[in-house]
């Protein structure tokens, strides 16, 4: 019941919001998002720390095709539902100083997207997973198209085509697995696991490539990343936060839930190539980030680098790698939302995002400079921030797979520190100029958002145990299942 409520409450709120007019839209949307977060907190309090799927519901949907509305949560799903429900109210709160045309539609799309994202993370039926995967694309497409920046139509169309092409490949892979389910023809997750593991190495390899392409585009992984920098830069700030903070986690979650256990021999066949591409993406995106002059575009490339390390950690298929990926998904979501909000604050006050036009903001707003620095240090994985524990576990997991690959992946720490600290220096330090000398103090909403994010960065950096404890049983079970299928 809790899982169904988590899916349909934001959808109901989105539909009701269409009937509301005026300034009340923002407050009602925020209230609905907070209630959704409270429901997820209740789920955490009821969750038993084991590897079993909990809060499960299965309702026959299309009986003739073996499709059911089958949902539930283990520790892996629960953490990503928590991330989604935590970030959405924060993202809505960041918009309170902005006035959007057709606000009821704007906030309804955000809540509808939240519904689809939660659905992706709790689906236990392959067809249902695909439906929610596609539904998540529709709201963000319209958010970017209707409220985006310059050249938004072309850029959003490119994003849509990339994502749709990957989705079709994934659908082909799921249908092939469905055709190979033993006698019953079912999209149930356990039936698809058995069907995939029952294929020979060659056919598992084909399925791996089809499904991996969809997830690689969504994350994105080099060289399927070219839609991302333009889309993140052009999208309105809340859209960019939804894309980077939550939506890309659909791809990394897909690797864990719908790829590793389904085709372990495919992973053994193509995993090394996928890991290599992920690591190439880390170095490539980091170097491009260093060369950027636009702060928002720099963060977009930094996101590619971070997700490359997460992908590599998942694909090495050991406990440390997958556990590190889980923690880093949460950390990256919090940190990247904070960074894009900082970009939005700077742009609203100065009309600029390029480093050459900025500088000296610390001299006129020291409070903002401290909060900015905390978010930045979380992003570069300073010890005792949330980014450290995930990155440490990821590099540990990758090292167990290959010391050489871990050495190259570890460059993300050094390169990340270079481009993030240089950006802070260019924006916050030095002398003020005509653009930054009148930088206004933070509003109450802005302070609230940044303080909440900074508190999360420090709290889970100092004490990550609750998050690790939730995910660990499910992660161990998944990795052991993959190894058993490989005969290791």
Beta strands, then each sheet from edge to edge (+ up, - down):
strand 1: 54-62
strand 2: 67-73
sheet 1: 1+ 2-
end
